[in-house]
Amino acid sequence: MLSSKTLLNTRPLQKACTRIAAPRPVGPKPLLSPSKPDASIAVHASNGSMGGLEIAEGPIVVDRSKGLWTRCDKCGVILYIKHLKEHNHICFGCNHHMKMSSSERIDSLIDAGTFRSFDDTLSPVDPLEFKDQKLYTDRIKIAQQATGLQDGVVTGTGLLHGIPVALGVMDFSYMGGSMGSVVGEKLTRLIEYATQEGLALMIVCTSGGARMQEGILSLMQMAKISGALHVHQNAAKLLYIAILASPTTGGVTASFGMLGDIIIAEPQAIIGFAGRRVIEQTLQEQLPADFQTAEYLLDKGLLDLVVPRTFLKRAQGSIPFGVQHGIYMAGEEKVRRKWKQWAGGEAAAAALEAAESKPSYKELVSSLEAAVALQVAESKPRYKELVLSLEGLVGSGNEINLQDLMNDEQALASALSVAKDGKVSWIEQQSKRLQKDTKYTIMTSKQ
């Protein structure tokens, strides 16, 4: 016979069996199966009898933004998420660089509070009405709700150690960072803006390639972005830095990912075009163990630097790209159109009629030159005397009429010449007395 102590020990088991046999009023509840890690188990009730187990195939998506702990994808070490974020999502056990969101990458690269994003409302459409297991529109909605982004790239401008740069960051959590029409359009607009404003360009690449749901339209983005980069690098002579994170594959690698003047990769990043298995089946050969890794590509000469994520911002700060040359073709055309608009407007004509009695710009210059020549002939002129003579010519209360200047074609050509020849340099200065951090000052000079 069973003792009272044994009966007491079996009561939790009886209660558990009773709960299993009772009908479950709630819907399917996913559970994690230890024997099948790549599947989700759902328990369903059937007509008030004991619920049966039904296995639903599909990978389990781990969201690291929720919860307190996560596991390293490489070594399996349990990591505290708060400390992991502070360490730039680098594993403490094996230094494996885990995936980061676009906002976290921007925070780690750009000076705090200086980033300004572009084209936040640009959203993809479904031109081909594509459907596989799900509608393409449904996949877009799911990705937008999961990431809070309209598409798989964030573009904008910011300061890197005080230097203005144009930055584009791809987000792998949005449909694998695939490149669709919106990604191509946002990157092209960013490159064109950087070209017009004379900014250095940086793009962080992490993508599975072109987005198959958009077909040939996604492949066209490769040529569009490459064409904009050609103008930025070869016509405007501006710097483009490509940062390759894991994974960078497909059409991104075949286009702007490998077009950088300086190509930087993270350690152990997977970089390639086709997958390893496809290449092995095509060549019928066994590939090296480190094939398509950043270190392998660096050894073969396809990369310039392999830099850990912790030192990435400092490594870019040491690259001498703090020189912004004068305006280029696009900027010159803007100046000419504005000049023509100001010179030919109705308000300008009215201002010209009202200023007929005032001395023109040419008369002021010639009078000042005559006064200076007279002073030089007698003795060396002083600054105060020149100012007083100019005030006497113009009058203490009058202003210089800019309308004559706007109508002077030589003035426009002279201004454009100064703008083209000038440049802005960011020169590093170290304050030894105050022992402060490195600062950059903007100095304008003429070549």
Secondary structure, DSSP 4 states (H G I P E B T S, - for coil): ---HHHHHHHHHHHHHHHHHHS---S--EEEE-SS-TTEEEEEEEETTEEEEEEEEESPPPP-TTSSSEEE-TTT--EEEHHHHHHTTTB-TTT--B----HHHHHHHHSPTT--EEE-TT-----TT--BSSSBHHHHHHHHHHHHS-SSSEEEEEEEETTEEEEEEEE-TTTGGG-B-HHHHHHHHHHHHHHHHHT-EEEEEEEE-SB-GGGTHHHHHHHHHHHHHHHIIIIIS---EEEEEEEEE-HHHHTTGGG--SEEEE-TT-BB-SS-HHHHHHHHTSPPPTTTTBHHHHHHTTS-SEE--GGGHHHHHHTS---EEE---HHHHHHHHHHHHHHHHSHHHHHHHHHTTTSPPHHHHHHHHHHHHHHHHHHSPPPHHHHHHHHHHHH-TT----HHHHHT-HHHHHHHHHHHHHEEEEEEEE--TTTT---EEEEEEEE-
